[in-house]
Amino acid sequence: MLTVPQNLPSRLRLVRKRIEAAANAAGRSPLEITLIGVSKTHPPAAVREALAAGLSDFGENYVQEALDKIDAIGPGAATWHFIGALQGNKTRPVAEAFDWVHTVDRAKIARRLSEQRPWHAPPLKVCLQVKLGGEQTKSGVAPEGLRALASDVAALPRIDLRGLMCIPPEERDPARQRHWFRRLRELRDDLRDAGHALDVLSMGMSGDFEVAIGEGATHVRVGTALFGPRG
Ligand SMILES: *Cc1c(COP(=O)(O)O)cnc(C)c1O
């Protein structure tokens, strides 16, 4: 059993080492990979500690919790990624407070985000969330609907469509994990062939980020391995 370091700076160092090793093994530069620290349910103090240790990107799932935290930290102090399920009536604060949204899965939400993005901010960076396993309970656009959604979202003036995101079905077998990440990369490649300039694959969490990096992840979303278990 691997021992997990007790303090956040050592856990961050360890995760960065693992990212570097996975990138090297895949013949990629670790500089291509952005580590997003998923700070949901953890207090602002944890984010401050991570910022002090050199982490700059944070992911949040719940709108109100995130707004309180961004307010406590100071809006310009970090790059904020919204990675939770987004309801139509919660788009405005997300468009106002976040730099990225990884979970766009329908055109209506994207239209609202575009309309509500403040004029003084740069266009909101967006990934389309794809539902790879066809699970009834999960969000995400089905692969069959991806092409149409990408065209709709790419046309919006205040949205910068950057790539695809997935939360694949839970698998313990790395070969099965790899299968899903490869599928997302292929879908991204299809969209590139169709003319979309997509540079982002947001995939991989604490349990599988090394496998995701092997299949081209550019953004890994890591919570537990950095901040410890959620209460
Ligand atoms: C919570 C969450 C994560 C982080 O999960 P860990 O297993 O704790 O690393 C990543 N992505 C999304 C979308 C999440 O909701």
The ligand as an SDF file (V2000), in Angstrom:
LIG
                    3D

 15 15  0  0  0  0  0  0  0  0999 V2000
  -14.9090   15.4650   -7.9420 C   0  0  0  0  0  0  0  0  0  0  0  0
  -14.4770   15.4940   -9.3500 C   0  0  0  0  0  0  0  0  0  0  0  0
  -13.1410   15.2550   -9.7200 C   0  0  0  0  0  0  0  0  0  0  0  0
  -12.0630   14.8690   -8.7400 C   0  0  0  0  0  0  0  0  0  0  0  0
  -12.1980   13.5480   -8.3410 O   0  0  0  0  0  0  0  0  0  0  0  0
  -11.0760   12.7940   -7.4680 P   0  0  0  0  0  0  0  0  0  0  0  0
  -11.3830   11.3640   -7.6820 O   0  0  0  0  0  0  0  0  0  0  0  0
  -11.2720   13.2380   -6.0630 O   0  0  0  0  0  0  0  0  0  0  0  0
   -9.7550   13.1910   -8.0000 O   0  0  0  0  0  0  0  0  0  0  0  0
  -12.8140   15.3740  -11.0620 C   0  0  0  0  0  0  0  0  0  0  0  0
  -13.7300   15.6910  -12.0030 N   0  0  0  0  0  0  0  0  0  0  0  0
  -15.0150   15.9180  -11.6880 C   0  0  0  0  0  0  0  0  0  0  0  0
  -15.9730   16.2630  -12.7550 C   0  0  0  0  0  0  0  0  0  0  0  0
  -15.4350   15.8040  -10.3550 C   0  0  0  0  0  0  0  0  0  0  0  0
  -16.7260   16.0060  -10.0720 O   0  0  0  0  0  0  0  0  0  0  0  0
  1  2  1  0
  2  3  1  0
  2 14  2  0
  3  4  1  0
  3 10  2  0
  4  5  1  0
  5  6  1  0
  6  7  2  0
  6  8  1  0
  6  9  1  0
 10 11  1  0
 11 12  2  0
 12 13  1  0
 12 14  1  0
 14 15  1  0
M  END
$$$$
